[in-house]
Amino acid sequence: SNYEISEDGSMISTNNDIKNTEIIVGGRKFSNFSIEEKEGSSTIKVDIENISEEDLSSDTFSFKLFDAENNLIVEYSMLATDLKVGSKTTAMTSIVKSCINTARIEVSLISAE
């Protein structure tokens, strides 16, 4: 399977394609995705790094999660906060939906402030 079950009953994605996904958009690198699910709710974490040559103000990004058959599981938007050059942050999003079978992630820039 693509996940393991921890002691507290939560499922943690072990899909290497997700773990190794790196997406560069809007001067930011999105990487090190992790997905955890408990009782039908999912928590998606991602590292966001400013790889541009200037400080970035907040931007809104769209995330699309797909299963192995390429069906869309969920689409959500997230505000990525200001980031200084070379700095990195971890963003966390909670979704009341099962996302543990995610096999592919797309990120796109919706709006620049």
C-alpha positions as CSV (number, residue, x, y, z in Angstrom):
1,S,0.0,0.0,0.0
2,N,1.0,3.7,-0.2
3,Y,0.7,4.3,3.5
4,E,1.6,3.0,6.9
5,I,-0.6,3.2,10.0
6,S,0.9,4.8,13.2
7,E,0.1,3.9,16.8
8,D,-2.6,6.5,17.1
9,G,-4.4,5.2,14.1
10,S,-3.4,7.9,11.7
11,M,-2.3,6.9,8.2
12,I,0.9,8.4,6.8
13,S,1.6,8.4,3.1
14,T,4.7,6.5,2.1
15,N,4.4,7.3,-1.7
16,N,7.9,8.2,-2.9
17,D,6.6,10.1,-5.9
18,I,4.9,12.5,-3.5
19,K,7.9,12.7,-1.2
20,N,10.2,13.4,-4.1
21,T,7.9,15.9,-5.9
22,E,9.5,19.3,-6.5
23,I,7.5,22.0,-8.1
24,I,8.9,25.5,-9.0
25,V,6.4,28.2,-9.5
26,G,6.2,31.9,-8.7
27,G,9.8,32.0,-7.5
28,R,9.1,29.4,-4.9
29,K,10.1,25.7,-4.7
30,F,7.5,23.4,-3.2
31,S,9.0,20.2,-2.0
32,N,9.0,17.5,0.7
33,F,5.2,17.0,0.6
34,S,3.8,14.8,3.3
35,I,0.2,13.6,3.8
36,E,-1.3,12.3,6.9
37,E,-4.9,11.2,7.5
38,K,-6.9,10.5,10.5
39,E,-10.7,9.8,10.8
40,G,-11.3,11.1,7.2
41,S,-9.4,14.3,7.6
42,S,-6.1,14.9,5.9
43,T,-3.1,17.1,6.8
44,I,-0.9,18.1,3.9
45,K,2.5,19.6,4.7
46,V,4.9,21.1,2.2
47,D,8.2,23.0,2.4
48,I,8.3,26.3,0.5
49,E,11.6,27.9,-0.3
50,N,12.2,31.3,-2.0
51,I,14.6,30.4,-4.8
52,S,14.2,33.7,-6.6
53,E,16.6,36.6,-6.3
54,E,14.2,38.9,-4.5
55,D,12.0,39.0,-1.4
56,L,8.6,37.6,-2.3
57,S,5.3,39.0,-1.0
58,S,2.4,36.7,-0.3
59,D,0.8,34.9,-3.3
60,T,-2.1,32.5,-3.6
61,F,-1.4,29.0,-5.0
62,S,-3.7,26.3,-6.2
63,F,-3.0,22.7,-5.3
64,K,-4.5,19.7,-7.1
65,L,-4.1,16.2,-5.7
66,F,-4.6,13.2,-8.1
67,D,-4.8,9.5,-7.4
68,A,-3.0,6.7,-9.4
69,E,-5.7,6.7,-12.0
70,N,-5.3,10.4,-12.5
71,N,-8.6,11.2,-10.9
72,L,-8.8,14.6,-9.1
73,I,-9.1,13.9,-5.3
74,V,-9.2,17.5,-4.2
75,E,-8.3,21.0,-5.2
76,Y,-7.6,23.7,-2.7
77,S,-6.0,27.1,-2.6
78,M,-3.4,28.3,-0.1
79,L,-1.9,31.7,0.7
80,A,1.9,31.4,0.7
81,T,3.2,34.1,3.0
82,D,6.1,36.6,2.4
83,L,9.5,35.0,2.0
84,K,12.9,36.6,2.1
85,V,15.5,35.5,-0.4
86,G,16.8,32.1,0.3
87,S,14.4,31.5,3.2
88,K,12.2,28.5,3.7
89,T,9.0,27.7,5.6
90,T,6.7,24.8,6.1
91,A,3.0,25.2,5.2
92,M,0.3,23.0,6.6
93,T,-3.3,22.6,5.2
94,S,-6.1,20.5,6.8
95,I,-8.8,19.1,4.5
96,V,-11.9,17.2,5.6
97,K,-11.4,14.5,2.9
98,S,-9.4,11.4,2.4
99,C,-6.2,12.3,0.5
100,I,-4.0,9.3,1.5
101,N,-4.2,7.8,-1.9
102,T,-2.6,10.9,-3.6
103,A,-0.2,9.8,-6.3
104,R,0.5,13.2,-8.0
105,I,0.4,16.8,-7.0
106,E,0.1,20.0,-9.2
107,V,0.8,23.5,-7.9
108,S,0.0,26.6,-9.9
109,L,0.0,30.4,-9.1
110,I,-3.5,31.8,-8.9
111,S,-2.8,35.4,-8.1
112,A,0.2,37.6,-7.4
113,E,-0.5,40.5,-5.0
